[in-house]
Amino acid sequence: MSPSLQGKVCLVTGAARGIGRGIALQLGQAGATVYITGRTAANLEDCAREIKERGGHPIAITMDHGVDSDVEKLFERIKSEQNEQLDVLVNNAYAGVNTIFSNTGKKFWETEPVDTWDMINGVGLRGHYICTTLASRMMVPRKKGLIVNVSSSGGLK
């Protein structure tokens, strides 16, 4: 039997597919209210439907974590709708996969440095930091919360 997350508020960034979707489904199955974000509305709606079928309470928000104002609006919305409660943040959004694959086999000096850096670190390292800061502003006063950063083996190299 899974632990109950009834009454808990969670946010999973990059939940439209892959690992983020899987995490969001499990949080929803445990009964949480789960905010899910991603750039593809159709994928988010599929995820939201499945969360609901599993007993969770999904709130799908189509957005781009590379747009700071969208991120700020997301946290303001959660703060307003949930009475400043956020129990779990899962930082999963990442936009660098296509850049990595399109540059596979190239030496770093053969790539476009600014674009490569921004794609690899913008919606990833930078985005995780911004979300962590904004989530902490809700969690610290309540003296509770969990922040999870999803990475890959590439993060170790």
C-alpha positions as CSV (number, residue, x, y, z in Angstrom):
1,M,0.0,0.0,0.0
2,S,1.3,3.4,-1.0
3,P,1.5,6.2,1.6
4,S,-1.3,8.7,1.4
5,L,-0.6,12.2,0.1
6,Q,-4.1,13.4,0.6
7,G,-4.0,17.1,1.3
8,K,-0.5,17.5,-0.1
9,V,0.3,19.9,-2.9
10,C,3.0,18.9,-5.4
11,L,4.6,20.4,-8.5
12,V,6.3,18.4,-11.2
13,T,8.0,20.4,-13.9
14,G,8.4,18.8,-17.3
15,A,5.6,16.3,-16.6
16,A,4.2,16.0,-20.1
17,R,6.2,12.8,-20.7
18,G,9.0,10.6,-19.6
19,I,10.3,10.6,-16.0
20,G,8.3,13.7,-15.0
21,R,5.1,12.1,-16.1
22,G,5.8,8.9,-14.2
23,I,6.6,10.9,-11.0
24,A,3.4,12.9,-11.4
25,L,1.3,9.8,-11.9
26,Q,2.6,8.2,-8.7
27,L,2.1,11.4,-6.7
28,G,-1.5,11.6,-8.0
29,Q,-2.1,7.9,-7.3
30,A,-1.2,8.7,-3.7
31,G,-3.9,11.3,-3.6
32,A,-2.0,14.5,-4.0
33,T,-3.0,17.7,-5.8
34,V,-0.4,17.7,-8.6
35,Y,0.5,20.7,-10.6
36,I,2.1,19.5,-13.9
37,T,3.9,21.7,-16.3
38,G,5.2,21.3,-19.9
39,R,5.2,22.9,-23.3
40,T,2.8,20.4,-25.0
41,A,-0.8,20.9,-24.0
42,A,-2.0,17.6,-25.5
43,N,0.6,15.6,-23.5
44,L,-0.2,17.4,-20.3
45,E,-3.9,16.8,-20.7
46,D,-3.2,13.1,-21.2
47,C,-1.1,13.1,-18.0
48,A,-3.8,15.0,-16.1
49,R,-6.5,12.6,-17.2
50,E,-4.5,9.6,-16.0
51,I,-3.7,11.3,-12.7
52,K,-7.4,11.9,-12.2
53,E,-8.2,8.3,-13.1
54,R,-5.7,7.2,-10.4
55,G,-7.4,9.3,-7.7
56,G,-5.2,12.4,-7.8
57,H,-6.1,16.0,-8.4
58,P,-4.2,17.3,-11.5
59,I,-3.7,20.9,-12.5
60,A,-2.1,21.2,-15.9
61,I,-0.3,24.3,-16.9
62,T,1.1,24.7,-20.4
63,M,4.2,26.8,-20.1
64,D,7.9,27.2,-20.9
65,H,10.3,27.0,-18.0
66,G,12.7,29.1,-20.2
67,V,10.4,32.1,-19.7
68,D,11.1,33.6,-16.3
69,S,7.7,35.4,-16.2
70,D,5.9,32.1,-16.8
71,V,7.8,30.5,-13.9
72,E,7.0,33.4,-11.6
73,K,3.3,33.3,-12.6
74,L,3.3,29.5,-11.9
75,F,4.5,30.0,-8.3
76,E,2.1,32.9,-7.7
77,R,-0.8,30.8,-8.9
78,I,0.2,27.9,-6.6
79,K,0.6,30.4,-3.7
80,S,-2.8,31.9,-4.3
81,E,-4.8,28.7,-5.1
82,Q,-3.2,26.6,-2.3
83,N,-3.0,29.2,0.5
84,E,0.8,29.3,0.2
85,Q,1.1,25.5,0.6
86,L,3.6,23.6,-1.5
87,D,4.8,20.3,-0.1
88,V,6.8,18.8,-2.9
89,L,8.7,20.3,-5.8
90,V,10.1,17.9,-8.5
91,N,12.5,19.8,-10.8
92,N,12.4,17.8,-13.9
93,A,12.0,20.2,-16.9
94,Y,14.9,20.1,-19.3
95,A,15.3,21.4,-22.8
96,G,18.8,20.3,-23.8
97,V,18.2,16.8,-25.2
98,N,17.9,17.8,-28.8
99,T,21.0,20.0,-28.5
100,I,23.0,17.1,-27.0
101,F,21.9,14.7,-29.7
102,S,22.5,17.2,-32.6
103,N,26.0,17.8,-31.3
104,T,27.0,14.2,-30.5
105,G,30.4,13.4,-31.9
106,K,31.4,17.1,-32.1
107,K,34.2,18.6,-30.1
108,F,32.9,21.3,-27.8
109,W,34.7,24.0,-29.8
110,E,32.8,22.9,-32.9
111,T,29.5,23.8,-31.4
112,E,27.8,27.2,-31.1
113,P,28.9,28.1,-27.5
114,V,26.1,30.5,-26.5
115,D,23.3,28.5,-27.9
116,T,24.7,25.2,-26.6
117,W,25.3,26.6,-23.1
118,D,21.8,28.2,-22.9
119,M,20.0,25.1,-24.1
120,I,22.0,22.7,-21.8
121,N,21.9,24.9,-18.7
122,G,18.9,27.2,-19.1
123,V,15.9,24.9,-18.7
124,G,17.8,22.6,-16.4
125,L,20.4,24.0,-14.0
126,R,19.2,27.6,-14.1
127,G,15.5,26.6,-14.1
128,H,15.9,24.2,-11.2
129,Y,17.6,26.9,-9.2
130,I,14.8,29.4,-9.9
131,C,12.1,26.9,-9.0
132,T,13.9,25.9,-5.9
133,T,14.2,29.5,-4.7
134,L,10.5,30.2,-5.4
135,A,9.3,27.0,-3.8
136,S,11.5,27.6,-0.7
137,R,9.7,30.9,-0.2
138,M,6.6,28.9,0.5
139,M,8.2,25.9,2.3
140,V,10.6,27.6,4.7
141,P,7.9,29.6,6.6
142,R,5.9,26.4,7.0
143,K,9.1,24.5,8.1
144,K,8.2,21.6,5.7
145,G,8.7,20.5,2.2
146,L,10.7,18.3,-0.1
147,I,12.6,19.4,-3.2
148,V,13.8,16.7,-5.7
149,N,16.1,17.5,-8.6
150,V,16.0,15.0,-11.5
151,S,19.2,14.6,-13.4
152,S,20.9,12.1,-15.6
153,S,24.2,10.3,-15.9
154,G,25.3,13.3,-18.0
155,G,25.1,15.4,-14.9
156,L,27.9,13.4,-13.4
157,K,30.3,13.9,-16.3
